[in-house]
Amino acid sequence: MVIVSIVKQVPAPEARLRLHDGMPDFEGVTFVLDGMDEYGVEQALRVREHGADAELVALGYGPEGGDHVVRTALAMGLDRGVYLEHEAWDDPLAVAMALGDVVREAGAKLVFVGGKQSDWDSAAVGPALAEVLGWAHVTWATAFTLRGESFEAVHDVDEGSERVQGELPVVVTTQQGLNDPRYPTLPSIMKARRKPLDVRQADASEGAVRVRTYLPLELDRRRIVLQGDVRTAAQELVRRLRDEAKVL
């Protein structure tokens, strides 16, 4: 069986970002493996440690030079890596379509991906990937157990938590509380340099959705303070809403 862990580079938590022409300026910023994705890497390792006969693949995406986060996942213990290189990953559906091609190619049946990406605060990649693959999807998992081709998971819902059972294949989005990710040791970091890493140029435009941005309408505030007692002020407010604002 093949298990894929999706990984992405994000600015380090202590990084100080600047804006240039209204957009983040990443010049001189240190990038690290997204903390949400670390839980997925760790869970893949634990699934194998609990008896699954599995090859563990780190699948990363991002701009040129971002493949170092795949090496981090390999240093944690994954077997091989694939990195999809493109300068503009701004559409979750396009990302999911590109990742889905590699997941199918690998013959995977289980994918772990961070519950959300901490740079853009997006939680769309996991659900979009499940939709592209046509797989089941478990969101915000806090526990996961695999027995053969069957899985059991606990995940967050609005009312608290819910236990679900199902059959592979499945996409699982991960979060804090699922596990405690291990730190790569120096020997494992050195060993990771010899593990295979396939860097590919990706087409992130296929399936992309272009959204026109509209700025909200800005009106000058009137800054009117209604005078008088509560009854008088209420009557004046109703009159203004009816006669001037035309909302009554």
C-alpha positions as CSV (number, residue, x, y, z in Angstrom):
1,M,0.0,0.0,0.0
2,V,1.1,3.6,-0.7
3,I,0.4,6.4,1.8
4,V,0.9,10.0,0.6
5,S,1.5,12.9,3.0
6,I,0.9,16.4,1.4
7,V,3.5,19.0,2.5
8,K,3.9,22.7,1.8
9,Q,6.3,25.4,2.8
10,V,5.1,28.4,4.8
11,P,6.8,31.4,6.4
12,A,8.3,30.5,9.8
13,P,6.0,31.5,12.7
14,E,8.5,34.1,13.9
15,A,9.0,35.6,10.4
16,R,8.1,39.3,10.0
17,L,6.4,40.0,6.7
18,R,6.2,43.3,4.9
19,L,3.8,44.4,2.2
20,H,4.9,45.6,-1.2
21,D,2.2,47.1,-3.5
22,G,-0.5,45.5,-1.3
23,M,1.0,42.0,-1.5
24,P,3.3,40.1,1.0
25,D,7.0,40.5,0.4
26,F,8.8,37.3,1.1
27,E,12.3,38.6,0.5
28,G,14.6,37.3,3.3
29,V,11.8,35.2,4.9
30,T,12.6,31.7,6.2
31,F,10.2,29.0,5.1
32,V,9.5,25.8,7.0
33,L,7.2,22.8,6.7
34,D,3.6,23.7,7.6
35,G,2.9,22.6,11.1
36,M,-0.5,21.2,10.1
37,D,1.2,19.0,7.5
38,E,3.7,17.7,10.2
39,Y,0.8,15.9,11.8
40,G,0.1,14.1,8.6
41,V,3.7,13.0,8.1
42,E,3.8,11.7,11.7
43,Q,0.5,9.9,11.3
44,A,1.7,8.1,8.1
45,L,4.7,6.9,10.0
46,R,2.6,5.7,12.9
47,V,0.3,3.8,10.6
48,R,3.3,1.9,9.3
49,E,4.7,1.4,12.8
50,H,1.5,-0.2,13.8
51,G,1.8,-2.9,11.2
52,A,0.8,-1.6,7.8
53,D,3.0,-2.7,4.9
54,A,3.2,0.7,3.3
55,E,5.5,2.9,1.2
56,L,5.3,6.5,2.5
57,V,5.5,9.3,-0.1
58,A,5.9,13.0,0.7
59,L,4.2,15.1,-2.0
60,G,5.0,18.8,-1.9
61,Y,4.0,21.8,-4.0
62,G,5.2,25.3,-4.2
63,P,7.6,27.7,-5.9
64,E,11.1,26.9,-7.1
65,G,13.4,26.0,-4.2
66,G,10.5,24.9,-1.9
67,D,11.4,21.2,-2.1
68,H,13.4,21.5,1.1
69,V,10.2,20.8,3.0
70,V,9.9,17.4,1.2
71,R,13.4,16.7,2.5
72,T,12.2,17.5,6.0
73,A,9.4,15.0,5.6
74,L,12.0,12.4,4.4
75,A,14.2,13.2,7.4
76,M,11.2,12.5,9.6
77,G,11.1,9.0,8.1
78,L,9.1,9.0,4.8
79,D,10.6,6.9,2.0
80,R,10.6,9.1,-1.1
81,G,9.4,12.5,-2.3
82,V,7.7,14.3,-5.2
83,Y,7.7,18.1,-5.5
84,L,5.5,19.9,-7.9
85,E,7.1,23.2,-8.8
86,H,5.1,26.3,-9.9
87,E,5.3,30.0,-9.1
88,A,1.6,30.6,-8.6
89,W,-0.5,28.2,-6.5
90,D,-3.4,30.5,-5.8
91,D,-6.4,28.2,-6.5
92,P,-7.1,25.2,-4.3
93,L,-8.9,23.3,-7.1
94,A,-5.9,23.7,-9.5
95,V,-3.7,22.5,-6.6
96,A,-6.0,19.5,-5.9
97,M,-6.0,18.5,-9.6
98,A,-2.2,18.6,-9.8
99,L,-1.8,16.7,-6.6
100,G,-4.5,14.2,-7.6
101,D,-2.6,13.2,-10.7
102,V,0.4,12.2,-8.6
103,V,-1.7,10.4,-6.0
104,R,-3.3,8.3,-8.8
105,E,0.1,7.7,-10.4
106,A,1.5,6.4,-7.1
107,G,-1.4,4.1,-6.6
108,A,-2.1,5.5,-3.1
109,K,-5.1,4.6,-1.0
110,L,-4.6,6.9,1.9
111,V,-3.7,10.6,1.9
112,F,-2.9,12.9,4.8
113,V,-3.0,16.7,4.4
114,G,-3.0,19.5,6.9
115,G,-6.4,20.7,8.0
116,K,-5.6,24.2,6.6
117,Q,-2.6,26.0,5.1
118,S,-1.3,28.4,7.6
119,D,0.0,31.0,5.1
120,W,-3.3,31.7,3.4
121,D,-5.5,30.2,6.2
122,S,-7.2,28.0,3.6
123,A,-8.9,24.7,4.5
124,A,-9.9,23.9,0.9
125,V,-7.1,21.7,-0.4
126,G,-8.1,18.5,1.5
127,P,-11.8,18.6,0.5
128,A,-10.9,19.6,-3.0
129,L,-8.4,16.7,-3.3
130,A,-11.0,14.3,-2.1
131,E,-13.5,15.6,-4.6
132,V,-11.0,15.3,-7.5
133,L,-10.1,11.8,-6.5
134,G,-13.7,10.8,-5.8
135,W,-12.7,9.5,-2.4
136,A,-14.2,9.6,1.1
137,H,-13.0,12.5,3.2
138,V,-12.4,12.8,7.0
139,T,-11.9,16.4,8.2
140,W,-10.0,17.7,11.2
141,A,-9.0,14.2,12.5
142,T,-7.9,13.9,16.1
143,A,-7.5,10.1,16.0
144,F,-6.9,7.6,13.2
145,T,-6.5,3.8,13.1
146,L,-6.0,1.6,10.1
147,R,-6.9,-2.1,10.1
148,G,-6.2,-3.7,6.7
149,E,-8.5,-1.8,4.3
150,S,-10.7,-0.4,7.0
151,F,-10.2,2.7,9.1
152,E,-11.6,4.3,12.2
153,A,-11.2,8.0,12.9
154,V,-12.4,10.6,15.4
155,H,-12.8,14.1,14.0
156,D,-14.1,17.5,15.2
157,V,-17.7,18.6,14.4
158,D,-19.7,21.6,15.5
159,E,-21.2,19.7,18.4
160,G,-17.8,18.3,19.6
161,S,-16.4,15.1,18.1
162,E,-17.6,12.2,16.0
163,R,-16.3,8.7,15.5
164,V,-16.5,7.4,11.9
165,Q,-15.6,4.1,10.2
166,G,-15.0,3.4,6.6
167,E,-13.0,1.7,3.8
168,L,-10.0,2.9,1.9
169,P,-9.4,5.0,-0.1
170,V,-9.7,8.2,2.0
171,V,-8.3,11.7,2.4
172,V,-7.7,12.7,6.0
173,T,-7.1,16.3,7.1
174,T,-4.9,16.6,10.2
175,Q,-4.6,19.0,13.1
176,Q,-3.1,19.5,16.5
177,G,-4.2,16.7,18.9
178,L,-3.8,13.9,16.4
179,N,-0.3,13.2,17.5
180,D,3.0,14.7,18.5
181,P,5.3,15.0,15.4
182,R,8.9,13.7,15.9
183,Y,12.0,15.8,15.3
184,P,14.4,14.7,12.6
185,T,17.7,13.5,14.1
186,L,21.1,14.4,12.5
187,P,21.5,10.8,11.1
188,S,18.0,10.9,9.6
189,I,18.7,14.3,8.0
190,M,21.9,12.9,6.4
191,K,20.0,9.8,5.3
192,A,17.2,11.9,3.8
193,R,19.7,13.5,1.4
194,R,20.1,10.1,-0.3
195,K,16.4,9.3,-0.6
196,P,14.8,9.8,-4.0
197,L,13.2,13.2,-4.6
198,D,11.4,13.8,-8.0
199,V,11.1,17.6,-8.8
200,R,8.6,18.2,-11.5
201,Q,7.3,21.3,-13.3
202,A,3.5,21.5,-12.8
203,D,0.7,23.2,-14.6
204,A,-1.3,25.0,-11.9
205,S,-3.5,26.8,-14.5
206,E,-5.7,23.8,-15.4
207,G,-9.0,24.1,-13.7
208,A,-8.1,27.4,-12.0
209,V,-10.9,29.6,-11.1
210,R,-10.4,33.3,-11.7
211,V,-12.4,35.6,-9.4
212,R,-12.8,39.3,-10.0
213,T,-12.2,41.2,-6.8
214,Y,-14.6,44.1,-5.9
215,L,-13.7,46.5,-3.1
216,P,-16.5,47.3,-0.6
217,L,-18.4,50.5,-1.2
218,E,-17.2,53.1,1.2
219,L,-19.6,55.9,2.3
220,D,-18.9,58.9,4.6
221,R,-20.4,58.5,8.0
222,R,-22.9,61.1,9.0
223,R,-21.9,60.9,12.7
224,I,-25.3,62.1,13.9
225,V,-26.1,61.9,17.6
226,L,-29.8,61.8,18.3
227,Q,-30.8,64.2,21.1
228,G,-33.6,63.9,23.7
229,D,-34.9,61.2,25.9
230,V,-35.1,57.5,24.9
231,R,-38.6,57.8,23.5
232,T,-37.8,61.0,21.4
233,A,-34.5,59.5,20.1
234,A,-36.3,56.2,19.1
235,Q,-39.0,58.1,17.2
236,E,-36.4,60.2,15.4
237,L,-34.4,57.0,14.5
238,V,-37.5,55.3,13.1
239,R,-38.3,58.4,11.1
240,R,-34.8,58.6,9.6
241,L,-34.8,54.9,8.8
242,R,-38.2,55.3,7.0
243,D,-37.8,58.6,5.3
244,E,-34.1,58.9,4.6
245,A,-32.6,55.4,4.6
246,K,-35.8,53.9,3.1
247,V,-35.4,50.6,5.0
248,L,-38.7,50.6,6.7
